[in-house]
Amino acid sequence: MRIRRAVALALAASPFAAASAQGGLSVETRLQALEARQAQLEQALEARDARIRELESRLAVEQAGGDAAVAPVPATPAPVTSPAGAVATPSPAPGEYADDLWGRYEGGKGVVLSRSELGEVDFSVFTYARYLNQLALEDTYTDSFGRTKSLDLRQDIQFQKVTLNFKGWLFDPKFRYLFYTWTSNTSQGQGAQVVVAGNLSYSFADSFSLAAGIGALPTTRSTNYTFPNWLRVDNRTIADEYFRGSYTSGVWAWGQLTDTLRYRVMVGNNLSQLGVDAGQLDSNLNTFSGALWWMPTTGEYGPGEGFGDFEHHEELATLFSLHATRSREDAQGQPGVNDFENSQIRLSDGTRIFEPDAFNTDGRIKRATYQMAAASAGFKYRGWSLDGEYYWRWVDDFNVVGTIPVDDLYDHGFQLQGSTMLLPRSVQAYVSGSKIFGEYGDPWDTALGVNWFPMKRKELRVNVQGLYLDRSPVGYASVPFIVGGDGWVFTTDVNLSF
């Protein structure tokens, strides 16, 4: 450091020494100019050193063939995440930035649009184009009550979803914001075709951060901010889709209890508020959800604790989680059948419990209490991954107009997902599937797929998938499955997420 400072001083002094010999500048002016020149050169040297370190790091990764394990990352407060998975990551303390570090791409943040001692603005995008073919499905479906329905099968190409995220911090790196515009083009004309939303948060400590706004109820692994780090592109197994909650307005807290144990809890308006206005909500805050997850071997499980081992863990990474949710639901507060990311309580044959004549009687449920629990386990090692999750759901305490033949409902089920990197950081193969054990049928699904990462980065991938459905109880316009679907569905996606 002393040698570099001496060099900087010598370089800075040279032009002014010549000027002094000619008597062109006063001593005070020369000193001020010298100090300014010294500061500029030291800043340039810092930028050069940072660039050298970055190039050395890239060279090391390339020489290792991209197979090196991910280096441990210091613990930071849990990020605030949007439905697109965009992360408002806590930034370093003000004053730690060199001028050349803003206005460029940074993994986990996107493009840094602005950065100063008073704040930061990052921009990121989630989007994909999809080819969907449902023509191999049966074109009719008969539910458990003997009612036959015709299915509207699709074959189309859609620029499926676009999410624009602006995130960062203001005045204090602990005070963070996330604003996003989220649209699903397959849902045009529906009540929730475009969502403009976000949240505000403050990190009090590693063990406690608090946020308010729109967020995901942590009902299952897929709604606990693992998105978009999934094997499938923006679609779940049918069991996960059937049991889970969704996004709603509320307040939530999260944190790191130990180096390996984390939690998230939330109080919200209902199970899914997208497409539901304030006047349709009941007058009680009675939706509660929480998750506790433990990563005993490595203290991490990859980006977002997601699925698949793109990162190639040299040491076995493990994750175990518990989730619990309770919500008192009102028929008026349910999203539309094609509102994207909706969560509706259904029978296992696909019948919505709040629809008129749901049980083929004169009765209609006006209110019901939903309770759900989930437990999961996951393992990652050298490009291989295996994740399983089991679900239990109880629906009871019905408020009914007319008569229905049941006092309560109980369903349970599971999902399994496994993957391997056929070519490190390039080609990933996976299989996933699920089954529901319900009072009105036992539907199941399985999917075989391949992810290709053409630039050897997770941000861009091409996905090809074959999905087999057995009497799917779930579906809406923005996912490849359809209620009552029986047979094969094929998709091809080009997905960009940064």
Disulfide bonds with the S-S distance in Angstrom:
none
